[in-house]
Amino acid sequence: MIRSVLISLLALGQIAVWSGPVQAAEVSLSDRLDVLIASYPDVLSHVDGNRLILKDGGPAIVIDDGKAKSHAEALADGDVEDMLSQLYPHGPCETRPAVNFDPGRIRSQDLMTRFYGKSRKDVAGRLTTIDWFGGPLQVTTAFGVDKALVAVRDELKSLPEKLRRPALKSAGTFNWRNIAGTDRLSVHSFGAAIDLDTAYADYWRWAGGKPGNVPVYKNRMPLEIVEIFERHGFIWGGRWYHYDTMHFEYRPELIAISNAAGVDACAR
């Protein structure tokens, strides 16, 4: 049933209401993979057993390596199945994530480098510069990320000045680097993420949190800003247990999978 409506669900912004928590297992891996392929059609072709087949004929990507992983192990070396395992709750309401609930923070680096490039040079060849409230930002043109971010900017302009203020300055987009404390590439390395004004940012490490033990959640980012980003395919780091409220990254497949599951951040 879900499979028959996957493509229509990719029209971001159609948020279904749900009455309780939904586990990823209720949306089959097969269905989640269909959404992934539909979200990145320039790169992904189809599934063949336990492999994702690429359109360019390059080496196939293993979907599930068969290893039972802790959350920390999945973060350090996630496969495609791990990457899609948690459902991202989106909508104009704040969520208080449970321990180690980090939907989107687990990524298959193999897959991400196939999407955007395996080196700084590869990524740089697909960058463009957009205007962000009077300042230049470098972002990737892959999958229309640049166009999606321009659409976010234009929609943010409609917010009252007080609400849009935290979005007027960017703390960075493209930056080829590892995530702090890891040897994994940040999504900023691919030009597919944006950090907003650090003056309004909260981050789990700054609050004294440790991996798997973040006792305090903080957020000063208006949910009106978050909803606009999500409507255009970006997920928000404020939905993570290991929160990063200035961070947004382009992950339309997670929004669409949650639509298929009927996930709504405003459900009680």
DAJO-V843309 format. One record per pair of residues at least 24 apart in sequence whose C-alpha atoms are under 7 Angstrom apart, sorted by the first residue. I is the first residue (numbers start at 0). GAP is how many residues later the second one is. Records with the same first field share a line. If there is no record, write none. Layout:
BEGIN
I->GAP ; GAP
END
This chain:
BEGIN
1->258
2->28
5->29 ; 254
8->247 ; 250 ; 251
9->246
11->219 ; 220 ; 221 ; 244
12->218
14->244 ; 249
15->243 ; 246 ; 247 ; 248
16->245 ; 246 ; 247 ; 250
17->244 ; 245 ; 246 ; 249
18->248 ; 249
19->247 ; 248
23->61 ; 62 ; 63
26->234
31->225
34->218 ; 221 ; 222
35->217
38->213 ; 214
39->103
42->72
70->29
73->32
74->31 ; 32
77->28 ; 29 ; 30
78->29
79->28
81->24
82->24 ; 25
86->171
87->166 ; 167 ; 170
88->169 ; 174 ; 175 ; 176
89->140 ; 174 ; 175
90->136 ; 173 ; 174 ; 175
91->131 ; 132 ; 135 ; 174
92->130 ; 172 ; 173
93->129 ; 171
94->144 ; 170
96->142 ; 143 ; 144
97->143
98->113 ; 142
99->112 ; 141
100->139 ; 140
101->138 ; 139 ; 140
102->137
115->26 ; 74
119->56
122->67
132->35
136->36
137->35 ; 36 ; 53
138->34 ; 35 ; 52 ; 53
139->50 ; 51 ; 52
144->47 ; 105
147->84
151->76 ; 77 ; 80
155->69
162->59
163->61
165->30 ; 31 ; 34 ; 55
166->29 ; 30
168->27 ; 28
169->25 ; 26 ; 27
170->24 ; 25 ; 26 ; 27
186->62
191->57 ; 58
192->55 ; 56 ; 57
193->53 ; 54 ; 55
194->51 ; 52 ; 53
195->50 ; 51
196->49
197->48
200->44 ; 45
201->42 ; 43
202->40 ; 41 ; 42
203->38 ; 39 ; 40
213->28
218->26
220->24
END
